[in-house]
Amino acid sequence: MPPPLLSIIIPTHNRVQILRQCLDYIEKQTVRDHLEVIVVIDGEDQKIVEMFANLSWSFPLTCFAIPKSQQGIARNRGVEHAKGETVLFIGDDIWLAPQTCQMHLEAHQRLAGHSSKAPHHDKAIAVLGFTKWDPGIEITPVMQWLDKTGWQFGYESIAQFAHAEIPCSIQHRFTYTSHISLPREIAWKIRFREDVDLYGWEDVEWGMRLRDAGVSLFYESDARAVHHHKLSLQDSLVRMEKIGRSAKHFEKFCPEFDRVPKGWKLRAYHILALLPTMRGKHARAFLRGIHTA
């Protein structure tokens, strides 16, 4: 049996039913016969083990657990088991449209050797797919706000780069590990940090190292998926405080990390935090995370 063309790596923890639906969407892929799926359980989860004992899918599937750590480590372990020339990182709550894997593969085949940043490296490209909130769930006001402002996904701000490379100066801000593919060779060499356990910026820091290694980021807007995750305002504020703490932590070991506001930006955050608006509440939570880090 020939090796798969694409290895889909899915970290998961304590979301067995959502994971099952994620796999059901992979079953519908137009290039299903050229895929393998690697599910990495971040911490023991007996329900997932039981699901795999009772259900099966048509594509090759590997599932194993690692000690509870963080998604970056889970992705690294998934890459170690991957057999495909290209790997696709998604979340367990990312549901792929039927042609999405095909779009990723075709983009890599078309672009290999044509990166403007590394013309002598025949695989120096990562491909970002498009993700939106799942319209099948209630889209809360805070979810709309997160999309509009880019605090969850900033696709509106890169719409002009559809089917093109995202500029090097900003590409690290869009290395969304919930839906991104790259050659396994690069994923093996440029791994996620394993010395941090805080949620929030591991994809940006990883994206900075990809950028510095000459890896371009191509936005394939036709590779579509939905994010099946409902967020309340309180959920979002808790998340914002976490990423505030995480931003301060990443700044300590990554001098180029640019997500902690300084100078006039910091003053602007303090002014915004006084407002009773959605933006003000999130600015307040973000600053609280920074100050308690």
Contacts in CASP RR format, 6 or more apart in sequence:
PFRMAT RR
TARGET T0000
AUTHOR 0000-0000-0000
METHOD contacts of the structure
MODEL  1
MPPPLLSIIIPTHNRVQILRQCLDYIEKQTVRDHLEVIVVIDGEDQKIVE
MFANLSWSFPLTCFAIPKSQQGIARNRGVEHAKGETVLFIGDDIWLAPQT
CQMHLEAHQRLAGHSSKAPHHDKAIAVLGFTKWDPGIEITPVMQWLDKTG
WQFGYESIAQFAHAEIPCSIQHRFTYTSHISLPREIAWKIRFREDVDLYG
WEDVEWGMRLRDAGVSLFYESDARAVHHHKLSLQDSLVRMEKIGRSAKHF
EKFCPEFDRVPKGWKLRAYHILALLPTMRGKHARAFLRGIHTA
3 83 0 8 1.000
3 84 0 8 1.000
3 85 0 8 1.000
4 34 0 8 1.000
4 35 0 8 1.000
4 36 0 8 1.000
4 60 0 8 1.000
4 83 0 8 1.000
4 84 0 8 1.000
5 31 0 8 1.000
5 34 0 8 1.000
5 35 0 8 1.000
5 84 0 8 1.000
5 85 0 8 1.000
5 86 0 8 1.000
5 105 0 8 1.000
6 31 0 8 1.000
6 34 0 8 1.000
6 35 0 8 1.000
6 36 0 8 1.000
6 84 0 8 1.000
6 86 0 8 1.000
6 87 0 8 1.000
6 88 0 8 1.000
6 101 0 8 1.000
6 104 0 8 1.000
6 105 0 8 1.000
6 181 0 8 1.000
7 35 0 8 1.000
7 36 0 8 1.000
7 37 0 8 1.000
7 38 0 8 1.000
7 82 0 8 1.000
7 83 0 8 1.000
7 84 0 8 1.000
7 86 0 8 1.000
7 87 0 8 1.000
7 88 0 8 1.000
7 184 0 8 1.000
8 26 0 8 1.000
8 35 0 8 1.000
8 36 0 8 1.000
8 37 0 8 1.000
8 38 0 8 1.000
8 87 0 8 1.000
8 88 0 8 1.000
8 90 0 8 1.000
8 101 0 8 1.000
9 38 0 8 1.000
9 40 0 8 1.000
9 75 0 8 1.000
9 78 0 8 1.000
9 79 0 8 1.000
9 82 0 8 1.000
9 87 0 8 1.000
9 88 0 8 1.000
9 89 0 8 1.000
9 90 0 8 1.000
10 19 0 8 1.000
10 22 0 8 1.000
10 37 0 8 1.000
10 38 0 8 1.000
10 39 0 8 1.000
10 40 0 8 1.000
10 90 0 8 1.000
10 91 0 8 1.000
10 92 0 8 1.000
11 40 0 8 1.000
11 42 0 8 1.000
11 71 0 8 1.000
11 72 0 8 1.000
11 74 0 8 1.000
11 75 0 8 1.000
11 91 0 8 1.000
11 92 0 8 1.000
12 19 0 8 1.000
12 39 0 8 1.000
12 40 0 8 1.000
12 41 0 8 1.000
12 42 0 8 1.000
12 45 0 8 1.000
12 48 0 8 1.000
12 91 0 8 1.000
12 92 0 8 1.000
13 41 0 8 1.000
13 42 0 8 1.000
13 43 0 8 1.000
13 45 0 8 1.000
13 68 0 8 1.000
14 45 0 8 1.000
14 47 0 8 1.000
15 92 0 8 1.000
15 93 0 8 1.000
16 45 0 8 1.000
16 47 0 8 1.000
16 48 0 8 1.000
16 51 0 8 1.000
18 92 0 8 1.000
18 93 0 8 1.000
18 228 0 8 1.000
19 39 0 8 1.000
19 48 0 8 1.000
19 51 0 8 1.000
19 92 0 8 1.000
20 51 0 8 1.000
20 55 0 8 1.000
21 95 0 8 1.000
21 228 0 8 1.000
22 90 0 8 1.000
22 91 0 8 1.000
22 92 0 8 1.000
22 93 0 8 1.000
22 94 0 8 1.000
22 95 0 8 1.000
23 37 0 8 1.000
23 39 0 8 1.000
23 57 0 8 1.000
23 61 0 8 1.000
24 57 0 8 1.000
25 95 0 8 1.000
25 96 0 8 1.000
26 32 0 8 1.000
26 35 0 8 1.000
26 37 0 8 1.000
26 57 0 8 1.000
26 59 0 8 1.000
26 96 0 8 1.000
26 101 0 8 1.000
27 57 0 8 1.000
27 58 0 8 1.000
27 59 0 8 1.000
28 98 0 8 1.000
29 35 0 8 1.000
29 96 0 8 1.000
29 98 0 8 1.000
29 99 0 8 1.000
29 100 0 8 1.000
29 101 0 8 1.000
29 102 0 8 1.000
30 98 0 8 1.000
30 99 0 8 1.000
30 101 0 8 1.000
30 102 0 8 1.000
31 101 0 8 1.000
31 102 0 8 1.000
31 105 0 8 1.000
32 58 0 8 1.000
32 59 0 8 1.000
32 101 0 8 1.000
33 59 0 8 1.000
34 101 0 8 1.000
34 105 0 8 1.000
35 59 0 8 1.000
35 60 0 8 1.000
35 101 0 8 1.000
36 59 0 8 1.000
36 60 0 8 1.000
36 61 0 8 1.000
36 62 0 8 1.000
36 82 0 8 1.000
36 83 0 8 1.000
36 84 0 8 1.000
37 57 0 8 1.000
37 59 0 8 1.000
37 60 0 8 1.000
37 61 0 8 1.000
37 62 0 8 1.000
38 61 0 8 1.000
38 62 0 8 1.000
38 63 0 8 1.000
38 78 0 8 1.000
38 81 0 8 1.000
38 82 0 8 1.000
39 48 0 8 1.000
39 61 0 8 1.000
39 62 0 8 1.000
39 63 0 8 1.000
39 64 0 8 1.000
40 63 0 8 1.000
40 64 0 8 1.000
40 65 0 8 1.000
40 66 0 8 1.000
40 74 0 8 1.000
40 75 0 8 1.000
40 77 0 8 1.000
40 78 0 8 1.000
41 48 0 8 1.000
41 49 0 8 1.000
41 63 0 8 1.000
41 64 0 8 1.000
41 65 0 8 1.000
41 66 0 8 1.000
42 65 0 8 1.000
42 66 0 8 1.000
42 68 0 8 1.000
42 69 0 8 1.000
42 70 0 8 1.000
42 71 0 8 1.000
42 73 0 8 1.000
42 74 0 8 1.000
43 65 0 8 1.000
43 66 0 8 1.000
43 67 0 8 1.000
43 68 0 8 1.000
43 69 0 8 1.000
44 65 0 8 1.000
44 68 0 8 1.000
45 65 0 8 1.000
48 63 0 8 1.000
49 63 0 8 1.000
49 65 0 8 1.000
52 61 0 8 1.000
52 63 0 8 1.000
62 81 0 8 1.000
64 77 0 8 1.000
64 81 0 8 1.000
66 73 0 8 1.000
66 74 0 8 1.000
66 77 0 8 1.000
69 194 0 8 1.000
69 197 0 8 1.000
70 196 0 8 1.000
70 197 0 8 1.000
70 198 0 8 1.000
70 199 0 8 1.000
70 202 0 8 1.000
71 177 0 8 1.000
71 192 0 8 1.000
71 202 0 8 1.000
72 177 0 8 1.000
72 192 0 8 1.000
72 193 0 8 1.000
72 194 0 8 1.000
72 202 0 8 1.000
73 192 0 8 1.000
73 194 0 8 1.000
75 89 0 8 1.000
75 177 0 8 1.000
75 187 0 8 1.000
75 192 0 8 1.000
76 191 0 8 1.000
76 192 0 8 1.000
76 194 0 8 1.000
79 87 0 8 1.000
79 184 0 8 1.000
79 187 0 8 1.000
79 188 0 8 1.000
79 191 0 8 1.000
80 188 0 8 1.000
82 184 0 8 1.000
82 187 0 8 1.000
84 184 0 8 1.000
85 183 0 8 1.000
85 184 0 8 1.000
86 104 0 8 1.000
86 105 0 8 1.000
86 108 0 8 1.000
86 181 0 8 1.000
86 182 0 8 1.000
86 183 0 8 1.000
86 184 0 8 1.000
87 181 0 8 1.000
87 182 0 8 1.000
87 183 0 8 1.000
87 184 0 8 1.000
87 187 0 8 1.000
88 101 0 8 1.000
88 104 0 8 1.000
88 179 0 8 1.000
88 180 0 8 1.000
88 181 0 8 1.000
89 177 0 8 1.000
89 178 0 8 1.000
89 179 0 8 1.000
89 180 0 8 1.000
89 181 0 8 1.000
90 96 0 8 1.000
90 178 0 8 1.000
90 179 0 8 1.000
90 225 0 8 1.000
91 177 0 8 1.000
91 178 0 8 1.000
91 179 0 8 1.000
93 227 0 8 1.000
93 228 0 8 1.000
93 229 0 8 1.000
94 131 0 8 1.000
94 178 0 8 1.000
94 179 0 8 1.000
94 225 0 8 1.000
94 226 0 8 1.000
94 227 0 8 1.000
94 228 0 8 1.000
95 134 0 8 1.000
95 225 0 8 1.000
95 226 0 8 1.000
95 228 0 8 1.000
96 224 0 8 1.000
96 225 0 8 1.000
97 223 0 8 1.000
97 224 0 8 1.000
97 225 0 8 1.000
97 226 0 8 1.000
99 222 0 8 1.000
99 223 0 8 1.000
100 129 0 8 1.000
100 223 0 8 1.000
100 224 0 8 1.000
100 225 0 8 1.000
103 129 0 8 1.000
103 220 0 8 1.000
103 222 0 8 1.000
103 223 0 8 1.000
103 224 0 8 1.000
104 127 0 8 1.000
104 129 0 8 1.000
104 181 0 8 1.000
104 220 0 8 1.000
104 223 0 8 1.000
107 125 0 8 1.000
107 127 0 8 1.000
107 181 0 8 1.000
107 218 0 8 1.000
107 220 0 8 1.000
107 223 0 8 1.000
108 125 0 8 1.000
108 127 0 8 1.000
108 181 0 8 1.000
108 183 0 8 1.000
111 125 0 8 1.000
111 127 0 8 1.000
111 218 0 8 1.000
112 122 0 8 1.000
112 123 0 8 1.000
112 125 0 8 1.000
113 119 0 8 1.000
113 121 0 8 1.000
113 122 0 8 1.000
113 123 0 8 1.000
113 124 0 8 1.000
113 125 0 8 1.000
115 121 0 8 1.000
115 124 0 8 1.000
115 125 0 8 1.000
115 165 0 8 1.000
115 214 0 8 1.000
115 215 0 8 1.000
115 216 0 8 1.000
116 165 0 8 1.000
116 216 0 8 1.000
117 124 0 8 1.000
117 165 0 8 1.000
117 168 0 8 1.000
117 214 0 8 1.000
117 215 0 8 1.000
117 216 0 8 1.000
118 124 0 8 1.000
118 214 0 8 1.000
118 215 0 8 1.000
118 216 0 8 1.000
121 214 0 8 1.000
123 183 0 8 1.000
123 185 0 8 1.000
123 186 0 8 1.000
124 186 0 8 1.000
124 213 0 8 1.000
124 214 0 8 1.000
124 215 0 8 1.000
124 216 0 8 1.000
125 182 0 8 1.000
125 183 0 8 1.000
125 215 0 8 1.000
125 216 0 8 1.000
125 217 0 8 1.000
125 218 0 8 1.000
126 175 0 8 1.000
126 180 0 8 1.000
126 181 0 8 1.000
126 182 0 8 1.000
126 186 0 8 1.000
126 210 0 8 1.000
126 215 0 8 1.000
126 216 0 8 1.000
126 217 0 8 1.000
126 218 0 8 1.000
127 180 0 8 1.000
127 181 0 8 1.000
127 182 0 8 1.000
127 217 0 8 1.000
127 218 0 8 1.000
127 219 0 8 1.000
127 220 0 8 1.000
127 223 0 8 1.000
128 166 0 8 1.000
128 174 0 8 1.000
128 175 0 8 1.000
128 176 0 8 1.000
128 179 0 8 1.000
128 180 0 8 1.000
128 217 0 8 1.000
128 218 0 8 1.000
128 219 0 8 1.000
128 220 0 8 1.000
129 176 0 8 1.000
129 179 0 8 1.000
129 180 0 8 1.000
129 219 0 8 1.000
129 220 0 8 1.000
129 221 0 8 1.000
129 223 0 8 1.000
129 224 0 8 1.000
129 225 0 8 1.000
130 155 0 8 1.000
130 179 0 8 1.000
130 219 0 8 1.000
130 220 0 8 1.000
130 221 0 8 1.000
130 222 0 8 1.000
130 223 0 8 1.000
130 224 0 8 1.000
130 225 0 8 1.000
131 153 0 8 1.000
131 155 0 8 1.000
131 176 0 8 1.000
131 178 0 8 1.000
131 179 0 8 1.000
131 224 0 8 1.000
131 225 0 8 1.000
131 226 0 8 1.000
131 227 0 8 1.000
132 147 0 8 1.000
132 153 0 8 1.000
132 155 0 8 1.000
132 224 0 8 1.000
132 225 0 8 1.000
132 226 0 8 1.000
132 227 0 8 1.000
133 139 0 8 1.000
133 143 0 8 1.000
133 147 0 8 1.000
133 226 0 8 1.000
133 227 0 8 1.000
133 229 0 8 1.000
134 226 0 8 1.000
134 227 0 8 1.000
134 228 0 8 1.000
134 229 0 8 1.000
135 226 0 8 1.000
137 228 0 8 1.000
137 229 0 8 1.000
137 230 0 8 1.000
138 230 0 8 1.000
140 230 0 8 1.000
140 231 0 8 1.000
140 232 0 8 1.000
140 233 0 8 1.000
141 233 0 8 1.000
141 278 0 8 1.000
142 231 0 8 1.000
142 232 0 8 1.000
142 233 0 8 1.000
142 235 0 8 1.000
142 236 0 8 1.000
142 278 0 8 1.000
143 152 0 8 1.000
143 230 0 8 1.000
143 231 0 8 1.000
143 236 0 8 1.000
145 151 0 8 1.000
145 278 0 8 1.000
145 279 0 8 1.000
145 282 0 8 1.000
146 152 0 8 1.000
146 153 0 8 1.000
146 231 0 8 1.000
146 236 0 8 1.000
147 153 0 8 1.000
147 154 0 8 1.000
147 155 0 8 1.000
147 156 0 8 1.000
148 156 0 8 1.000
149 279 0 8 1.000
150 156 0 8 1.000
150 157 0 8 1.000
151 240 0 8 1.000
151 282 0 8 1.000
153 176 0 8 1.000
153 227 0 8 1.000
154 174 0 8 1.000
158 166 0 8 1.000
158 174 0 8 1.000
158 219 0 8 1.000
159 221 0 8 1.000
161 167 0 8 1.000
161 219 0 8 1.000
162 219 0 8 1.000
162 221 0 8 1.000
163 219 0 8 1.000
163 220 0 8 1.000
163 221 0 8 1.000
163 222 0 8 1.000
164 218 0 8 1.000
164 219 0 8 1.000
165 171 0 8 1.000
165 216 0 8 1.000
165 217 0 8 1.000
165 218 0 8 1.000
165 219 0 8 1.000
166 174 0 8 1.000
166 217 0 8 1.000
166 218 0 8 1.000
166 219 0 8 1.000
168 211 0 8 1.000
168 216 0 8 1.000
171 207 0 8 1.000
171 210 0 8 1.000
171 211 0 8 1.000
171 216 0 8 1.000
171 217 0 8 1.000
172 204 0 8 1.000
172 207 0 8 1.000
172 208 0 8 1.000
172 210 0 8 1.000
172 211 0 8 1.000
173 204 0 8 1.000
174 217 0 8 1.000
174 219 0 8 1.000
175 203 0 8 1.000
175 204 0 8 1.000
175 206 0 8 1.000
175 207 0 8 1.000
175 210 0 8 1.000
175 217 0 8 1.000
176 203 0 8 1.000
177 202 0 8 1.000
177 203 0 8 1.000
177 206 0 8 1.000
178 227 0 8 1.000
179 223 0 8 1.000
179 225 0 8 1.000
182 210 0 8 1.000
182 215 0 8 1.000
186 210 0 8 1.000
186 213 0 8 1.000
186 215 0 8 1.000
189 213 0 8 1.000
190 206 0 8 1.000
190 209 0 8 1.000
190 210 0 8 1.000
190 213 0 8 1.000
190 215 0 8 1.000
192 202 0 8 1.000
192 206 0 8 1.000
193 202 0 8 1.000
193 205 0 8 1.000
193 206 0 8 1.000
195 253 0 8 1.000
196 202 0 8 1.000
196 249 0 8 1.000
196 250 0 8 1.000
198 242 0 8 1.000
198 245 0 8 1.000
198 246 0 8 1.000
198 249 0 8 1.000
198 250 0 8 1.000
199 242 0 8 1.000
199 243 0 8 1.000
199 246 0 8 1.000
200 242 0 8 1.000
200 243 0 8 1.000
200 246 0 8 1.000
200 247 0 8 1.000
201 243 0 8 1.000
201 246 0 8 1.000
201 247 0 8 1.000
201 250 0 8 1.000
201 257 0 8 1.000
201 259 0 8 1.000
204 250 0 8 1.000
204 257 0 8 1.000
204 259 0 8 1.000
205 250 0 8 1.000
205 254 0 8 1.000
205 257 0 8 1.000
208 254 0 8 1.000
208 256 0 8 1.000
208 257 0 8 1.000
210 217 0 8 1.000
211 217 0 8 1.000
231 239 0 8 1.000
233 278 0 8 1.000
233 281 0 8 1.000
236 282 0 8 1.000
237 281 0 8 1.000
237 282 0 8 1.000
237 285 0 8 1.000
238 285 0 8 1.000
240 282 0 8 1.000
240 285 0 8 1.000
240 286 0 8 1.000
241 285 0 8 1.000
241 286 0 8 1.000
241 288 0 8 1.000
241 289 0 8 1.000
241 292 0 8 1.000
242 289 0 8 1.000
243 286 0 8 1.000
244 286 0 8 1.000
244 287 0 8 1.000
244 288 0 8 1.000
244 289 0 8 1.000
244 290 0 8 1.000
244 293 0 8 1.000
245 289 0 8 1.000
245 290 0 8 1.000
245 292 0 8 1.000
245 293 0 8 1.000
246 293 0 8 1.000
247 257 0 8 1.000
247 259 0 8 1.000
247 260 0 8 1.000
247 286 0 8 1.000
247 290 0 8 1.000
247 293 0 8 1.000
248 260 0 8 1.000
248 289 0 8 1.000
248 290 0 8 1.000
248 293 0 8 1.000
249 293 0 8 1.000
250 257 0 8 1.000
250 259 0 8 1.000
251 257 0 8 1.000
251 259 0 8 1.000
251 260 0 8 1.000
260 290 0 8 1.000
261 268 0 8 1.000
261 269 0 8 1.000
269 283 0 8 1.000
269 286 0 8 1.000
269 287 0 8 1.000
270 287 0 8 1.000
272 279 0 8 1.000
272 280 0 8 1.000
272 283 0 8 1.000
273 280 0 8 1.000
273 283 0 8 1.000
273 284 0 8 1.000
273 287 0 8 1.000
274 280 0 8 1.000
275 283 0 8 1.000
END
